[in-house]
Amino acid sequence: MNSSTQNADHLATERHFIGLMSGTSLDGVDAVLMRQPDPSSSRMHIVGHHFVGMPQTLRLEFLALQSPQANELHRSQIASQALIEVYTAAIAGLLQKTGMDPAQITAIGAHGQTIRHQPGSGYSVQLNAPHALAEATGITVVSDFRQRDIAAGGQGAPLVPVFHASMFNQARQKGGCIIANIGGMANLTYLPPPGSEARVIGFDCGPGNVLMDAWIEVHTGERFDRDGGFAALGKVNETLLQQLLSHEFFSAPPPKSCGREQFNLEWIRQQAEPYGLSPEDVQATLLTFSARTLADAVRRHCGPAVELLVCGGGAYNAELLKALSVELPNMTVDTTARYDLDPSHIEAAAFAWLAQRTLDGQPGNLSAVTGAAGPRILGNITPA
């Protein structure tokens, strides 16, 4: 067999997957293309990324649907179809950037938009229309990743720790590391050092950006606090901070998950109103609240580690990273870019990876993370 034939055979074995993610922050859709060089290995590489902003009308509808609404069944289905338009735009931009053809994509992992997360009641709702996405793209779609884990007694979240374990082995080898995904909510993955008897764990540790984003938008009209500049103008109110820290979620042991059901604008308004603080002081307190709850989770539940690597939108908040460094002085606090992994790519990449696991009949959860009865194959498949 000559070298050109061998090369052609190698290329024929490669597979490509797209991951789509629109998180709690509702800023838009991240689309990531992943390449799997060898189908016999779960190792994958990020090839490209494209972002499409969330239309304001759709964003407001998703926010409204977080709580009971008139005619909400009809509205949720209309919103799901509108989301597919954003998904297809993100996929088109991604394919154009990477020079790929839809026929070269094995599958799309489409998470959908979470509007209710109630694992204690046996469900988590992600608005999505996978059949419409398969029709629009001609590509197989994997969706509804959380329900099987919940049916097995788990939280259905977080799902990314198993992906973190695959991607951050280099960091782990240095003496253990922690991946902090700070989106709307924040979750941790602890990767113990080599030779440790500790196991990989992960859990939601509280609000990430969700309260800061909501607070600054209502007071300034900005969607997020760029570099934590608004928070930097204020002063932390220790009494309010301690009151926020008393929320029952933080004393509950892992596995656990949280959402807007617990942490939302109305909640923070009720907590802050009696103090008559300036908007900047509340924002400063909320930033410290996010940093403190994450650091407390590290101290209480994670073993030895030398690095905390931040991904998600929180990675771009300089004041938040500074606060984490103060809270965790014995650890190096940095972003996942330290290992050439863009912080904004990680979560969408995880759902490309999870789509591959589903198609290959491999588990996509870690029961030590979610609390499920055991490993489960996640997701529903909608063929092209």
C-alpha positions in Angstrom: 0.0 0.0 0.0 1.5 3.3 -1.0 1.7 6.4 1.2 -1.2 8.2 -0.6 -3.5 5.3 -0.1 -2.6 5.0 3.5 -3.3 8.7 4.0 -6.6 8.4 2.2 -7.5 5.5 4.5 -6.6 7.5 7.5 -8.7 10.5 6.5 -11.6 8.1 5.8 -11.5 7.0 9.5 -11.7 10.6 10.8 -15.0 11.8 12.1 -16.2 15.3 12.8 -18.9 16.5 15.4 -20.4 19.8 16.1 -21.5 20.9 19.6 -24.0 23.6 20.2 -24.5 25.4 23.5 -26.6 28.4 24.7 -26.2 28.7 28.4 -28.0 30.3 31.3 -26.6 33.7 30.4 -28.6 33.6 27.1 -26.0 35.8 25.3 -26.0 33.6 22.2 -25.0 30.2 20.7 -21.5 28.8 20.6 -20.9 26.2 17.9 -17.7 24.2 18.0 -16.3 21.7 15.5 -14.4 18.7 16.9 -12.3 16.2 15.0 -12.0 12.6 16.1 -8.8 11.3 14.4 -9.4 7.7 15.5 -12.9 6.3 16.1 -11.4 3.7 18.4 -10.4 6.5 20.8 -12.6 9.1 22.5 -9.8 11.7 22.1 -11.0 14.7 20.1 -9.5 18.0 19.0 -11.2 21.4 18.6 -11.0 22.5 14.9 -13.1 25.7 14.9 -15.6 27.9 16.7 -18.4 30.3 15.7 -20.7 32.5 17.8 -24.1 33.9 17.0 -25.8 36.3 19.4 -29.2 35.5 20.8 -31.9 37.7 19.2 -33.3 40.0 21.9 -36.9 39.0 21.4 -36.0 35.3 21.8 -33.8 36.0 24.8 -36.7 37.8 26.5 -39.0 34.9 25.7 -36.6 32.3 27.2 -36.3 34.5 30.3 -40.1 34.7 30.6 -40.5 30.9 30.2 -38.3 30.3 33.2 -41.6 30.7 35.2 -45.2 29.8 34.5 -46.7 31.8 31.7 -50.0 32.1 29.9 -50.1 29.7 26.8 -46.6 28.5 27.7 -46.8 25.2 25.9 -47.5 27.0 22.6 -44.9 29.7 23.3 -42.2 27.1 24.2 -42.7 25.3 20.9 -42.5 28.6 18.9 -39.3 29.5 20.9 -37.8 26.1 20.2 -38.3 26.6 16.4 -36.8 30.1 16.7 -33.8 28.6 18.4 -33.2 26.3 15.5 -32.8 29.3 13.2 -30.0 30.6 15.5 -28.5 27.1 15.6 -28.5 26.8 11.8 -26.9 30.2 11.4 -24.2 29.2 13.9 -23.6 25.9 12.0 -23.4 27.7 8.7 -20.9 30.1 10.0 -18.8 27.4 11.5 -18.8 25.3 8.4 -17.8 28.3 6.3 -15.0 29.2 8.7 -13.6 25.6 8.7 -14.2 24.8 5.0 -16.3 21.8 5.9 -19.3 20.4 4.1 -22.4 19.1 6.0 -21.8 15.7 4.5 -18.5 15.5 6.5 -20.2 16.0 9.8 -21.1 12.8 11.7 -23.5 14.4 14.1 -24.5 17.5 16.0 -24.8 17.6 19.8 -27.5 20.1 20.5 -28.0 20.8 24.1 -31.1 23.1 23.8 -32.0 26.0 26.1 -32.8 25.1 29.7 -35.9 26.7 31.0 -36.6 24.4 34.0 -34.2 22.2 35.9 -36.0 20.2 38.5 -34.2 16.9 39.0 -35.8 16.4 42.4 -39.1 16.3 40.6 -37.7 14.0 37.9 -37.2 16.3 35.0 -35.1 19.0 33.3 -36.5 20.9 30.3 -34.3 22.1 27.4 -36.3 23.7 24.6 -35.1 22.3 21.3 -36.4 21.0 18.0 -33.9 18.3 16.9 -36.1 17.1 14.1 -36.3 20.6 12.6 -32.5 20.9 13.0 -31.9 17.6 11.2 -34.2 18.7 8.4 -32.5 22.1 8.1 -28.9 20.7 8.1 -29.2 17.2 6.8 -27.0 16.1 9.7 -27.8 13.6 12.5 -28.7 15.3 15.8 -28.2 14.1 19.3 -30.2 16.0 22.0 -32.0 15.6 25.4 -28.8 14.7 27.2 -30.0 15.1 30.8 -33.1 13.1 31.2 -31.6 9.6 31.2 -29.2 10.5 34.0 -32.2 12.0 36.0 -34.2 8.8 35.4 -31.3 6.9 36.9 -31.6 9.0 40.1 -29.0 11.6 39.1 -29.1 15.4 38.9 -28.6 15.4 35.1 -25.9 18.0 35.8 -23.1 18.8 35.5 -22.3 16.7 32.4 -19.1 18.3 31.4 -16.7 16.8 34.1 -16.3 13.6 32.1 -15.2 15.7 29.1 -12.9 17.8 31.3 -11.2 14.5 32.5 -10.6 13.7 28.8 -9.2 17.1 27.8 -7.1 18.3 30.8 -4.9 15.3 31.6 -1.7 17.5 31.1 -2.9 19.9 33.8 -3.8 17.0 36.1 -0.3 15.5 35.8 1.2 18.6 37.5 -0.4 17.7 40.8 -4.1 17.8 40.3 -6.3 20.6 39.0 -9.8 22.0 39.2 -11.8 23.2 36.2 -14.3 25.9 37.1 -16.9 26.5 34.4 -18.4 29.9 35.3 -21.4 30.5 33.1 -24.7 31.6 34.4 -24.2 29.0 37.1 -20.8 27.8 38.2 -19.7 24.2 38.4 -16.5 22.5 39.3 -14.6 19.4 38.1 -11.9 18.1 40.4 -9.2 16.1 38.6 -7.0 14.4 41.3 -3.2 14.1 40.8 -1.7 10.9 39.5 -1.5 8.1 42.0 -4.2 9.6 44.2 -7.0 7.4 45.5 -9.5 10.2 45.1 -11.9 10.0 42.2 -13.0 12.6 39.7 -15.9 14.6 41.1 -18.0 17.5 39.8 -21.0 19.5 40.9 -22.7 22.9 40.6 -21.4 25.2 43.3 -23.7 28.1 42.9 -24.4 31.2 40.8 -21.6 32.2 38.4 -22.6 35.3 36.3 -26.4 35.0 36.5 -27.0 37.4 39.4 -24.3 39.9 38.3 -25.6 39.9 34.7 -29.2 40.4 35.8 -28.3 43.2 38.3 -26.2 45.2 35.9 -28.8 44.9 33.1 -31.6 46.3 35.2 -29.4 49.2 36.4 -27.4 50.1 33.4 -28.9 48.2 30.4 -25.6 46.3 29.9 -25.9 42.6 29.4 -22.8 41.8 31.5 -20.3 43.5 33.7 -17.3 43.9 31.4 -14.1 43.0 33.3 -16.0 43.5 36.5 -15.8 47.3 36.1 -19.2 48.0 37.6 -18.4 45.8 40.6 -15.0 47.5 41.0 -16.9 50.8 41.6 -18.6 49.4 44.7 -17.8 48.1 48.1 -18.7 44.7 49.4 -21.3 44.7 52.1 -20.4 41.9 54.5 -23.8 41.6 56.2 -25.5 41.1 52.8 -22.7 38.7 51.8 -23.2 36.5 54.9 -27.0 36.5 54.3 -26.5 35.3 50.7 -24.0 32.6 51.9 -26.7 31.3 54.3 -28.8 29.9 51.3 -29.4 26.2 52.0 -27.9 25.2 48.6 -24.4 25.8 49.9 -24.7 23.5 52.9 -26.0 20.6 50.8 -23.3 18.0 49.9 -22.6 17.0 46.3 -24.0 15.7 44.0 -26.1 18.8 43.5 -27.1 21.2 40.7 -28.8 24.6 40.7 -30.4 27.0 38.3 -32.5 30.2 38.0 -35.1 28.4 40.2 -32.9 29.3 43.2 -30.8 32.2 42.0 -32.6 35.0 40.1 -33.1 38.7 40.0 -36.2 38.6 42.2 -34.3 36.7 44.8 -31.4 39.1 44.9 -33.8 42.1 45.0 -35.5 40.6 48.1 -32.1 40.0 49.8 -30.6 43.4 49.0 -33.6 45.7 49.4 -33.5 46.1 53.2 -30.0 47.4 53.1 -30.5 50.4 50.8 -27.2 49.9 49.0 -26.0 51.5 45.8 -26.3 49.3 42.7 -22.4 49.3 42.6 -22.2 48.0 46.2 -24.7 45.2 45.4 -22.7 44.3 42.3 -19.4 44.2 44.3 -21.1 41.9 46.8 -22.5 39.6 44.1 -19.0 39.2 42.6 -17.5 38.3 45.9 -20.5 36.0 46.5 -19.7 34.1 43.3 -16.0 33.9 44.1 -16.6 32.9 47.8 -19.1 30.1 47.0 -16.8 28.6 44.4 -13.7 28.8 46.7 -15.7 27.3 49.6 -16.7 24.4 47.3 -13.0 23.9 46.5 -12.0 24.0 50.1 -14.8 21.6 51.3 -15.0 19.0 48.6 -11.8 19.0 46.5 -8.5 17.4 47.3 -4.9 18.5 46.5 -4.6 20.6 43.4 -2.2 23.2 42.1 -4.3 24.9 39.5 -7.8 26.3 39.1 -8.6 26.7 35.4 -11.6 28.9 34.6 -13.7 28.6 31.5 -17.1 30.1 30.5 -18.0 33.8 30.5 -16.5 34.2 34.0 -13.0 33.7 32.5 -13.3 37.2 30.9 -14.1 39.0 34.2 -10.8 40.2 35.5 -12.2 41.3 38.8 -13.7 37.8 39.4 -10.4 36.1 38.6 -8.7 38.5 41.0 -11.2 37.6 43.7 -10.7 33.9 43.1 -6.9 34.4 43.4 -7.4 36.1 46.8 -9.7 33.4 48.0 -7.4 30.6 46.9 -3.9 32.0 47.5 -2.2 28.6 47.4 -3.4 27.8 43.9 -2.6 29.2 40.5 -5.8 30.8 39.1 -5.9 31.1 35.4 -8.1 30.3 32.4 -8.2 27.2 30.3 -6.3 29.3 27.6 -3.2 28.3 29.6 -3.6 24.9 27.9 -4.5 26.3 24.5 -8.2 25.7 25.1 -10.3 28.9 24.6 -12.6 29.4 27.7 -15.6 30.1 25.4 -15.2 26.9 23.5 -15.2 24.3 26.3 -18.9 23.7 27.0 -20.0 23.5 23.3 -17.1 21.2 22.6 -18.3 19.0 25.5 -21.6 18.4 23.7 -19.9 17.5 20.5 -17.9 14.9 22.5 -21.1 13.7 24.2 -22.8 13.2 20.8 -19.9 11.0 19.8 -20.3 9.0 23.0 -24.1 8.5 22.4 -23.6 7.4 18.8 -21.0 4.9 19.9 -23.1 3.5 22.7 -20.7 4.8 25.4 -21.7 6.3 28.8 -21.8 10.1 28.9 -22.1 10.6 32.6 -20.1 10.1 35.7 -22.3 8.7 38.5 -19.9 10.1 41.1 -20.7 13.5 39.7 -24.4 13.4 39.0 -25.4 10.9 41.7 -27.0 8.5 39.1 -27.2 4.8 39.8 -24.5 4.1 37.3 -23.0 5.0 33.9 -25.7 5.7 31.3 -25.8 6.3 27.5 -27.2 9.8 27.3 -29.3 11.5 24.6 -31.8 10.9 21.9 -30.7 10.4 18.3 -32.6 12.1 15.4 -31.2 10.6 12.1 -30.3 12.8 9.2 
